[in-house]
Amino acid sequence: MPHWGYYGCALFLCFSQYIAWNVVVAVMLDKFSCMYSLEPTDIINALSVDASDLRVFMAIWDRCDLMQLGWIPHKRSLLKVLGPES
């Protein structure tokens, strides 16, 4: 006779962990979505980065990420392309 309490506990732990991780991801997406909106907000105005800086970074990223995979191989360094900060 199986012990249904063990299965119920394991199911509860898996389900609650799934819900908790979804909440964490949702909060992170909500907090960082303001960076990609490019709309003037208090947070964006406080930064020294504006929309033209993001467009330049996106153009440099596209130049390094030739296959459009969302990551840059270790042989190509984004820092080499950006150069030293002046």
KESEKE-710349 format. One line per field, with one value per atom (N, C-alpha, C, O): residue number from 1; x, y, z; residue in three letters; atom name. Coordinates in nm, 2 decimals. Example, Ala and Ser with C-alpha at 12.3 -4.5 7.8 and 13.67 -1.06 7.14 Angstrom:
BEGIN
num <- (1_1_1_1_2_2_2_2)
X <- (1.32_1.23_1.32_1.42_1.28_1.37_1.29_1.34)
Y <- (-0.57_-0.45_-0.33_-0.33_-0.22_-0.11_0.00_0.11)
Z <- (0.78_0.78_0.78_0.85_0.71_0.71_0.79_0.80)
residuo <- (ala_ala_ala_ala_ser_ser_ser_ser)
atomo <- (N_CA_C_O_N_CA_C_O)
This chain:
BEGIN
num <- (1_1_1_1_2_2_2_2_3_3_3_3_4_4_4_4_5_5_5_5_6_6_6_6_7_7_7_7_8_8_8_8_9_9_9_9_10_10_10_10_11_11_11_11_12_12_12_12_13_13_13_13_14_14_14_14_15_15_15_15_16_16_16_16_17_17_17_17_18_18_18_18_19_19_19_19_20_20_20_20_21_21_21_21_22_22_22_22_23_23_23_23_24_24_24_24_25_25_25_25_26_26_26_26_27_27_27_27_28_28_28_28_29_29_29_29_30_30_30_30_31_31_31_31_32_32_32_32_33_33_33_33_34_34_34_34_35_35_35_35_36_36_36_36_37_37_37_37_38_38_38_38_39_39_39_39_40_40_40_40_41_41_41_41_42_42_42_42_43_43_43_43_44_44_44_44_45_45_45_45_46_46_46_46_47_47_47_47_48_48_48_48_49_49_49_49_50_50_50_50_51_51_51_51_52_52_52_52_53_53_53_53_54_54_54_54_55_55_55_55_56_56_56_56_57_57_57_57_58_58_58_58_59_59_59_59_60_60_60_60_61_61_61_61_62_62_62_62_63_63_63_63_64_64_64_64_65_65_65_65_66_66_66_66_67_67_67_67_68_68_68_68_69_69_69_69_70_70_70_70_71_71_71_71_72_72_72_72_73_73_73_73_74_74_74_74_75_75_75_75_76_76_76_76_77_77_77_77_78_78_78_78_79_79_79_79_80_80_80_80_81_81_81_81_82_82_82_82_83_83_83_83_84_84_84_84_85_85_85_85_86_86_86_86)
X <- (0.08_0.00_0.09_0.17_0.08_0.16_0.12_0.01_0.22_0.20_0.16_0.25_0.03_-0.01_0.03_0.04_0.07_0.12_0.25_0.27_0.33_0.46_0.44_0.51_0.35_0.33_0.26_0.29_0.17_0.10_0.20_0.19_0.29_0.39_0.49_0.52_0.53_0.62_0.55_0.61_0.42_0.35_0.33_0.34_0.30_0.28_0.41_0.41_0.52_0.65_0.69_0.73_0.67_0.70_0.61_0.66_0.48_0.39_0.42_0.41_0.44_0.47_0.60_0.61_0.70_0.83_0.81_0.86_0.73_0.69_0.63_0.66_0.53_0.46_0.56_0.55_0.64_0.74_0.83_0.86_0.89_0.98_0.91_0.97_0.78_0.71_0.69_0.69_0.66_0.65_0.78_0.78_0.89_1.02_1.05_1.10_1.03_1.05_0.96_1.00_0.83_0.74_0.78_0.77_0.83_0.88_1.00_1.01_1.09_1.21_1.18_1.23_1.09_1.04_0.97_0.99_0.90_0.83_0.92_0.91_1.03_1.12_1.21_1.25_1.25_1.34_1.28_1.34_1.14_1.08_1.09_1.08_1.11_1.12_1.24_1.25_1.35_1.47_1.45_1.52_1.36_1.34_1.22_1.20_1.15_1.04_1.08_1.01_1.19_1.25_1.15_1.17_1.06_0.97_1.03_1.09_1.02_1.08_1.01_0.89_1.08_1.03_1.13_1.24_1.09_1.19_1.31_1.42_1.30_1.42_1.51_1.63_1.45_1.52_1.59_1.71_1.52_1.58_1.70_1.79_1.70_1.81_1.93_2.04_1.92_2.03_2.11_2.05_2.23_2.31_2.30_2.37_2.21_2.19_2.06_1.96_2.06_1.94_1.91_1.99_1.81_1.77_1.88_1.89_1.95_2.06_2.17_2.23_2.20_2.30_2.25_2.33_2.13_2.07_2.07_2.10_2.04_2.04_2.19_2.21_2.29_2.42_2.47_2.53_2.43_2.46_2.40_2.46_2.27_2.20_2.27_2.27_2.31_2.38_2.51_2.55_2.59_2.71_2.69_2.76_2.58_2.55_2.51_2.56_2.44_2.40_2.52_2.53_2.62_2.75_2.83_2.89_2.82_2.89_2.81_2.87_2.68_2.60_2.54_2.43_2.63_2.60_2.48_2.41_2.47_2.37_2.24_2.14_2.23_2.11_2.06_1.94_2.16_2.13_2.10_2.04_2.13_2.11_2.23_2.22_2.34_2.46_2.58_2.56_2.69_2.81_2.91_2.94_2.97_3.07_3.19_3.21_3.26_3.38_3.49_3.57_3.49_3.59_3.57_3.67_3.45_3.42_3.39_3.31_3.46_3.44_3.37_3.42_3.26_3.19_3.26_3.25_3.35_3.43_3.53_3.57_3.59_3.68_3.62_3.68_3.50_3.43_3.39_3.40_3.34_3.30_3.42_3.41_3.53_3.65_3.65_3.56_3.76_3.77_3.67_3.65_3.63_3.54_3.62_3.72_3.57_3.64_3.59_3.64)
Y <- (-0.12_0.00_0.12_0.14_0.21_0.33_0.43_0.44_0.50_0.61_0.74_0.81_0.77_0.88_1.01_1.11_1.01_1.13_1.18_1.30_1.08_1.12_1.18_1.28_1.12_1.17_1.31_1.40_1.32_1.45_1.56_1.68_1.53_1.62_1.66_1.78_1.56_1.59_1.67_1.77_1.64_1.72_1.86_1.96_1.88_2.01_2.09_2.21_2.03_2.10_2.14_2.25_2.05_2.08_2.20_2.29_2.19_2.29_2.42_2.53_2.43_2.55_2.62_2.74_2.53_2.59_2.64_2.75_2.58_2.63_2.76_2.86_2.78_2.91_3.01_3.13_2.98_3.07_3.12_3.24_3.04_3.08_3.17_3.26_3.13_3.22_3.36_3.46_3.37_3.50_3.58_3.70_3.51_3.58_3.63_3.74_3.55_3.59_3.70_3.79_3.70_3.80_3.94_4.04_3.93_4.06_4.11_4.23_4.02_4.07_4.13_4.23_4.07_4.12_4.25_4.35_4.27_4.39_4.50_4.62_4.47_4.58_4.62_4.74_4.53_4.56_4.60_4.64_4.59_4.63_4.78_4.82_4.86_5.01_5.04_5.14_4.96_4.99_4.97_5.04_4.89_4.86_4.95_4.94_5.02_5.09_5.22_5.27_5.28_5.40_5.52_5.62_5.51_5.62_5.70_5.64_5.83_5.90_5.88_5.91_5.82_5.80_5.86_5.90_5.86_5.91_5.82_5.88_5.69_5.60_5.63_5.64_5.64_5.66_5.80_5.81_5.90_6.03_6.04_6.12_5.95_5.95_5.89_5.91_5.81_5.74_5.83_5.92_5.80_5.87_5.80_5.83_5.70_5.63_5.68_5.69_5.71_5.75_5.66_5.56_5.69_5.60_5.58_5.48_5.69_5.68_5.59_5.51_5.59_5.49_5.35_5.26_5.32_5.19_5.15_5.03_5.24_5.20_5.17_5.08_5.25_5.22_5.08_5.00_5.05_4.92_4.81_4.71_4.83_4.72_4.70_4.59_4.81_4.80_4.72_4.64_4.75_4.68_4.54_4.45_4.51_4.37_4.30_4.18_4.36_4.29_4.26_4.16_4.35_4.33_4.21_4.14_4.19_4.07_3.94_3.84_3.95_3.83_3.81_3.84_3.75_3.74_3.64_3.66_3.54_3.43_3.47_3.39_3.59_3.63_3.53_3.50_3.47_3.37_3.43_3.37_3.56_3.62_3.61_3.65_3.56_3.55_3.56_3.54_3.60_3.62_3.51_3.49_3.45_3.34_3.40_3.52_3.32_3.36_3.42_3.49_3.38_3.44_3.58_3.65_3.63_3.77_3.83_3.79_3.94_4.01_4.14_4.23_4.16_4.28_4.40_4.51_4.37_4.48_4.53_4.65_4.44_4.49_4.58_4.68_4.55_4.63_4.77_4.87_4.76_4.89_4.98_5.10_4.92_5.00_5.06_5.04_5.13_5.18_5.30_5.38_5.32_5.43_5.56_5.57_5.66_5.79_5.89_6.00)
Z <- (0.00_0.00_0.00_0.09_-0.10_-0.11_0.00_0.04_0.04_0.14_0.06_0.01_0.06_-0.02_0.04_-0.03_0.16_0.23_0.17_0.15_0.14_0.07_-0.07_-0.10_-0.14_-0.28_-0.27_-0.35_-0.18_-0.16_-0.12_-0.17_-0.03_0.02_-0.09_-0.11_-0.17_-0.28_-0.39_-0.44_-0.42_-0.51_-0.47_-0.54_-0.34_-0.28_-0.29_-0.33_-0.26_-0.26_-0.41_-0.43_-0.50_-0.64_-0.69_-0.76_-0.66_-0.71_-0.64_-0.71_-0.51_-0.45_-0.49_-0.50_-0.52_-0.57_-0.71_-0.75_-0.80_-0.93_-0.92_-0.99_-0.83_-0.81_-0.76_-0.81_-0.67_-0.61_-0.72_-0.73_-0.80_-0.91_-1.01_-1.06_-1.04_-1.13_-1.08_-1.15_-0.95_-0.89_-0.89_-0.92_-0.87_-0.87_-1.01_-1.03_-1.11_-1.25_-1.29_-1.36_-1.25_-1.28_-1.22_-1.28_-1.09_-1.03_-1.10_-1.12_-1.14_-1.21_-1.35_-1.38_-1.42_-1.55_-1.53_-1.61_-1.43_-1.40_-1.37_-1.42_-1.29_-1.25_-1.36_-1.37_-1.45_-1.56_-1.69_-1.78_-1.69_-1.82_-1.84_-1.96_-1.74_-1.76_-1.84_-1.91_-1.83_-1.91_-2.06_-2.14_-2.10_-2.24_-2.30_-2.42_-2.22_-2.27_-2.34_-2.43_-2.30_-2.35_-2.33_-2.40_-2.25_-2.21_-2.10_-2.01_-2.10_-1.99_-1.86_-1.84_-1.76_-1.63_-1.53_-1.57_-1.40_-1.30_-1.29_-1.28_-1.31_-1.31_-1.43_-1.41_-1.55_-1.67_-1.66_-1.71_-1.61_-1.60_-1.51_-1.52_-1.41_-1.31_-1.36_-1.31_-1.47_-1.52_-1.62_-1.68_-1.65_-1.75_-1.88_-1.98_-1.90_-2.02_-2.09_-2.02_-2.21_-2.28_-2.40_-2.42_-2.47_-2.58_-2.69_-2.75_-2.72_-2.82_-2.77_-2.86_-2.64_-2.59_-2.61_-2.64_-2.58_-2.60_-2.74_-2.77_-2.83_-2.98_-3.02_-3.10_-2.98_-3.01_-2.96_-3.03_-2.83_-2.77_-2.85_-2.88_-2.89_-2.97_-3.10_-3.15_-3.17_-3.30_-3.28_-3.36_-3.17_-3.15_-3.12_-3.16_-3.04_-3.01_-3.13_-3.15_-3.22_-3.35_-3.43_-3.51_-3.42_-3.50_-3.44_-3.52_-3.31_-3.25_-3.25_-3.26_-3.25_-3.24_-3.39_-3.42_-3.47_-3.61_-3.64_-3.73_-3.56_-3.58_-3.51_-3.52_-3.44_-3.37_-3.27_-3.27_-3.19_-3.09_-2.95_-2.87_-2.93_-2.80_-2.71_-2.60_-2.76_-2.68_-2.78_-2.90_-2.72_-2.80_-2.77_-2.66_-2.88_-2.85_-2.78_-2.79_-2.71_-2.63_-2.72_-2.67_-2.84_-2.93_-2.97_-3.01_-2.96_-2.99_-2.86_-2.78_-2.83_-2.70_-2.73_-2.81_-2.66_-2.67_-2.61_-2.66_-2.51_-2.45_-2.55_-2.55_-2.63_-2.73_-2.83_-2.88_-2.87_-2.97_-2.90_-2.97_-2.78_-2.71_-2.69_-2.69_-2.66_-2.63_-2.49_-2.42_-2.45_-2.32_-2.31_-2.40_-2.18_-2.16_-2.15_-2.09_-2.22_-2.23_-2.13_-2.12)
residuo <- (met_met_met_met_pro_pro_pro_pro_his_his_his_his_trp_trp_trp_trp_gly_gly_gly_gly_tyr_tyr_tyr_tyr_tyr_tyr_tyr_tyr_gly_gly_gly_gly_cys_cys_cys_cys_ala_ala_ala_ala_leu_leu_leu_leu_phe_phe_phe_phe_leu_leu_leu_leu_cys_cys_cys_cys_phe_phe_phe_phe_ser_ser_ser_ser_gln_gln_gln_gln_tyr_tyr_tyr_tyr_ile_ile_ile_ile_ala_ala_ala_ala_trp_trp_trp_trp_asn_asn_asn_asn_val_val_val_val_val_val_val_val_val_val_val_val_ala_ala_ala_ala_val_val_val_val_met_met_met_met_leu_leu_leu_leu_asp_asp_asp_asp_lys_lys_lys_lys_phe_phe_phe_phe_ser_ser_ser_ser_cys_cys_cys_cys_met_met_met_met_tyr_tyr_tyr_tyr_ser_ser_ser_ser_leu_leu_leu_leu_glu_glu_glu_glu_pro_pro_pro_pro_thr_thr_thr_thr_asp_asp_asp_asp_ile_ile_ile_ile_ile_ile_ile_ile_asn_asn_asn_asn_ala_ala_ala_ala_leu_leu_leu_leu_ser_ser_ser_ser_val_val_val_val_asp_asp_asp_asp_ala_ala_ala_ala_ser_ser_ser_ser_asp_asp_asp_asp_leu_leu_leu_leu_arg_arg_arg_arg_val_val_val_val_phe_phe_phe_phe_met_met_met_met_ala_ala_ala_ala_ile_ile_ile_ile_trp_trp_trp_trp_asp_asp_asp_asp_arg_arg_arg_arg_cys_cys_cys_cys_asp_asp_asp_asp_leu_leu_leu_leu_met_met_met_met_gln_gln_gln_gln_leu_leu_leu_leu_gly_gly_gly_gly_trp_trp_trp_trp_ile_ile_ile_ile_pro_pro_pro_pro_his_his_his_his_lys_lys_lys_lys_arg_arg_arg_arg_ser_ser_ser_ser_leu_leu_leu_leu_leu_leu_leu_leu_lys_lys_lys_lys_val_val_val_val_leu_leu_leu_leu_gly_gly_gly_gly_pro_pro_pro_pro_glu_glu_glu_glu_ser_ser_ser_ser)
atomo <- (N_CA_C_O_N_CA_C_O_N_CA_C_O_N_CA_C_O_N_CA_C_O_N_CA_C_O_N_CA_C_O_N_CA_C_O_N_CA_C_O_N_CA_C_O_N_CA_C_O_N_CA_C_O_N_CA_C_O_N_CA_C_O_N_CA_C_O_N_CA_C_O_N_CA_C_O_N_CA_C_O_N_CA_C_O_N_CA_C_O_N_CA_C_O_N_CA_C_O_N_CA_C_O_N_CA_C_O_N_CA_C_O_N_CA_C_O_N_CA_C_O_N_CA_C_O_N_CA_C_O_N_CA_C_O_N_CA_C_O_N_CA_C_O_N_CA_C_O_N_CA_C_O_N_CA_C_O_N_CA_C_O_N_CA_C_O_N_CA_C_O_N_CA_C_O_N_CA_C_O_N_CA_C_O_N_CA_C_O_N_CA_C_O_N_CA_C_O_N_CA_C_O_N_CA_C_O_N_CA_C_O_N_CA_C_O_N_CA_C_O_N_CA_C_O_N_CA_C_O_N_CA_C_O_N_CA_C_O_N_CA_C_O_N_CA_C_O_N_CA_C_O_N_CA_C_O_N_CA_C_O_N_CA_C_O_N_CA_C_O_N_CA_C_O_N_CA_C_O_N_CA_C_O_N_CA_C_O_N_CA_C_O_N_CA_C_O_N_CA_C_O_N_CA_C_O_N_CA_C_O_N_CA_C_O_N_CA_C_O_N_CA_C_O_N_CA_C_O_N_CA_C_O_N_CA_C_O_N_CA_C_O_N_CA_C_O_N_CA_C_O_N_CA_C_O_N_CA_C_O_N_CA_C_O_N_CA_C_O_N_CA_C_O_N_CA_C_O_N_CA_C_O_N_CA_C_O)
